Amino acid sequence: MTQTPYYFYDLDLLNETLSCLESNIKGTNFKVHYAVKANNNRDILETISKKGLGADCVSGGEIRWSLESGFSPSEIVFAGVGKTDEEILYALENEVGMIHCESLQEILVINELAERLNTYATIALRLNPNVNPLTHEKISTGLKENKFGLTSLEFEELIQLYPSLNNVRIVGLHFHIGSQIHDMSVYVELCDRINELVPLFEEHIGEFTYLNVGGGLGIDYFEPDENPIPEFKEYFEVFKEALTIDPSIPVHFELGRSIVGQCGSLHTKVLYVKRSEEKNFAVLDAGMTELLRPALYNAYHKIERLDNVTSGEELHYDIVGPICESSDCFGRDILLPELKRGDIITIRSCGAYAESMSLNYNGRDKVPSYVHSSSELVMREKC
């Protein structure tokens, strides 16, 4: 038996998801960039790059991984609220397609660094639209109190300074309001705000040729088997109908979780079963070091015994890890077939923000990953 814990990736489901995505943007002027922060596993990156998607990167390291995995430099966008000088130089030297800028000072730094390289940087301004994504507060990014995007004060100052910036070319706008979003009305509100801001850009900055609306489309963590592929059709339909900008302007998206979230799972073993007067504990060999989301913001993941046999007695368990933190808990009062030492547990929907957020805390080694692919692709009806 394979040593646990480990990540397991179903490349058939990933390819099916990518094909569904592709079918829903066919015939449009939409371009999707995969958000590398969701999962930087090399097999995952190479599978996605072969489908022709771009890459959305938030660090120099992610740019390097993307280039090494076959993504075209021109299809890479570089975002992030705190880019270092070294990362900006790396992006300029590798001629990435677009840099998304989040502060006035960042734009001034990029102009200075581009001048040093005797080149110019093509940039888009990330504006904060003050749209509530109706998601968890720790993955909300589009409200005024969030750290992301130029402030209105900075935008007004930029209008005055832009004519003197000879080594940056500002061509459009970038938005990203949050993650794990299911309410499509949020995206309608974002489109309404974009429709208001584009004329302002054209009036004060110049020709508008680039729009990036971010990502954030959620997945079904509760019933991953019933909904293994997110509602791409409904999602893209919002932007087709609600945006009023010139239809010849490409609309860029940054999807991460919705592409890879359901194709991955975390397999882990029961080390010990503890019983108390109040509850049962199942102590696993995986912990928050392998899946941080539950400890970070009480995220839910479906937990199953690998054989998924439901005959016999079922009991409620707190499913916990070995880390010396009380927050190292994957779920409380989870109903499962009676567990014993050595049982294999599967934690579902771990394709996004599990391996990429893994830690060496408590001196733990990073765990391996395995992929499965039968190369047989079966499309679901809704795609």
Secondary structure, 3 states (H helix, E strand, C coil): CCCCCEEEEEHHHHHHHHHHHHHHHCCCCEEEEEEHHHCCCHHHHHHHHHCCCEEEECCHHHHHHHHHCCCCHHHEEECCCCCCHHHHHHHHHCCCCEEEECCHHHHHHHHHHHHHCCCCEEEEEEECCCCCCCCCHHHECCCCCCCCCECHHHHHHHHHHHHHCCCEEEEEEECCCECCECCCHHHHHHHHHHHHHHHHHHHHCCCCCEEECCCCECCCCCCCCCCCCCCHHHHHHHHHHHCCCCCCCCEEEEECHHHHHHHEEEEEEEEEEEECCCCEEEEECCCCCCCCHHHHHCCCCCEEECCCCCCCCEEEEEEECCCCCCCCEEEEEEEEECCCCCCEEEECCCCCCCHHHCCCHHHCCCCCEEEECCCCCCCCCCC
